Amino acid sequence: MNVLVVTAVAPERDAVTRACGEEPGRRALPGGYEAHRVRPADAADDGPGQALPVLDVLAAGVGPAAAAAGTATALTAAAVADEPYGLVVSAGIGGGFAAPGTGTGAVVVASAIVAADLGARTAEGFAPVTALGFGTDTHHPPAGLVRAAAGATGAVTGPVLTVSTVTGTAERAAELAALHPGAAAEAMEGFGVAEAAAAHGVPVLEIRTVSNPVGPRDRAAWRIPEALGALGGAFEALLPVLRAWKA
Ligand SMILES: O=C(O)c1cccc(C(=O)CC[C@H]2O[C@@H](n3cnc4c(=O)[nH]cnc43)[C@H](O)[C@@H]2O)c1
């Protein structure tokens, strides 16, 4: 099974490919995108139906729109080449909501991928896009895959919110936590990746490692190297799960 991994920025992409233990090949895609291809070795035996996955890792840009555009481009190119992906993974660093197990360096696997600021602000509060009669605001990764991925990586599971505007106050953090009980993390790309994957009928997974708490803005306190290290470790642990998983 070929897997498309979509990150926002190059350091996240490189954390993933480094975890796969080989120098990636470069594949040019339409629109100037470049996927980094790795074919991770795995010490486990090659049982029937357990082909080594090819991972194409794409840094598509920051935010849901960039993520959707990059993901859709890669999925379309693969479909045209008759080499479809069996899974799309949104991966990167993120903010952790105040909850057990979501401190800096923690791994979060999304049980739901939620567009948290897609909708309308009304006198009664936030109305999601679905309440306005449009589209969807949530995608659900396959539950079995979420369980297996969380088990292998030691992750917390919970909704991961996609926002176009990074939360920067305690009030907004509390508002989001109240609107999305159990929210574990926020980031800026998951829902865009999931929309593109859904349009192509491909399952999606989101995995985040926590670089900062969701709350008052303090960019200097983001622990990016620690979160990138955790992302690499999480992917190393995830590889056998991807290898064994069948849609
Ligand atoms: O400066 C660097 O070296 C560097 C390396 C890797 C990533 C970055 C980013 O700034 C990535 C932006 C990315 O981070 C996600 N993110 C992280 N924390 C939050 C948050 O609290 N709320 C929302 N998003 C967050 C997000 O997905 C962005 O794409 C820099």
The ligand as an SDF file (V2000), in Angstrom:
LIG
                    3D

 30 33  0  0  0  0  0  0  0  0999 V2000
   10.7590   27.2510   12.6090 O   0  0  0  0  0  0  0  0  0  0  0  0
   10.8920   26.0260   12.4580 C   0  0  0  0  0  0  0  0  0  0  0  0
   11.9960   25.4340   12.4620 O   0  0  0  0  0  0  0  0  0  0  0  0
    9.6930   25.2350   12.2810 C   0  0  0  0  0  0  0  0  0  0  0  0
    9.8170   23.8700   12.1510 C   0  0  0  0  0  0  0  0  0  0  0  0
    8.6820   23.1120   12.0040 C   0  0  0  0  0  0  0  0  0  0  0  0
    7.4250   23.7250   12.0040 C   0  0  0  0  0  0  0  0  0  0  0  0
    7.3390   25.0840   12.1500 C   0  0  0  0  0  0  0  0  0  0  0  0
    6.0480   25.7580   12.1560 C   0  0  0  0  0  0  0  0  0  0  0  0
    5.8930   26.8940   12.5230 O   0  0  0  0  0  0  0  0  0  0  0  0
    4.9430   24.9640   11.6560 C   0  0  0  0  0  0  0  0  0  0  0  0
    3.6460   25.6970   11.7300 C   0  0  0  0  0  0  0  0  0  0  0  0
    2.6690   24.5980   11.9940 C   0  0  0  0  0  0  0  0  0  0  0  0
    2.6190   24.2640   13.3060 O   0  0  0  0  0  0  0  0  0  0  0  0
    1.3660   23.7730   13.6200 C   0  0  0  0  0  0  0  0  0  0  0  0
    1.0890   24.2910   14.9570 N   0  0  0  0  0  0  0  0  0  0  0  0
    1.9590   24.1920   15.9780 C   0  0  0  0  0  0  0  0  0  0  0  0
    1.4250   24.6960   17.0910 N   0  0  0  0  0  0  0  0  0  0  0  0
    0.1930   25.1150   16.7860 C   0  0  0  0  0  0  0  0  0  0  0  0
   -0.8520   25.7130   17.5450 C   0  0  0  0  0  0  0  0  0  0  0  0
   -0.7720   25.9510   18.7550 O   0  0  0  0  0  0  0  0  0  0  0  0
   -1.9840   26.0150   16.8710 N   0  0  0  0  0  0  0  0  0  0  0  0
   -2.1290   25.7610   15.5530 C   0  0  0  0  0  0  0  0  0  0  0  0
   -1.1550   25.2140   14.8130 N   0  0  0  0  0  0  0  0  0  0  0  0
   -0.0110   24.8640   15.4180 C   0  0  0  0  0  0  0  0  0  0  0  0
    0.4500   24.2120   12.4800 C   0  0  0  0  0  0  0  0  0  0  0  0
   -0.1300   23.0810   11.9040 O   0  0  0  0  0  0  0  0  0  0  0  0
    1.3340   24.9360   11.4860 C   0  0  0  0  0  0  0  0  0  0  0  0
    1.3720   24.3820   10.2320 O   0  0  0  0  0  0  0  0  0  0  0  0
    8.4560   25.8580   12.2790 C   0  0  0  0  0  0  0  0  0  0  0  0
  1  2  2  0
  2  3  1  0
  2  4  1  0
  4  5  1  0
  4 30  2  0
  5  6  2  0
  6  7  1  0
  7  8  2  0
  8  9  1  0
  8 30  1  0
  9 10  2  0
  9 11  1  0
 11 12  1  0
 12 13  1  0
 13 14  1  0
 13 28  1  0
 14 15  1  0
 15 16  1  0
 15 26  1  0
 16 17  1  0
 16 25  1  0
 17 18  2  0
 18 19  1  0
 19 20  1  0
 19 25  2  0
 20 21  2  0
 20 22  1  0
 22 23  1  0
 23 24  2  0
 24 25  1  0
 26 27  1  0
 26 28  1  0
 28 29  1  0
M  END
$$$$
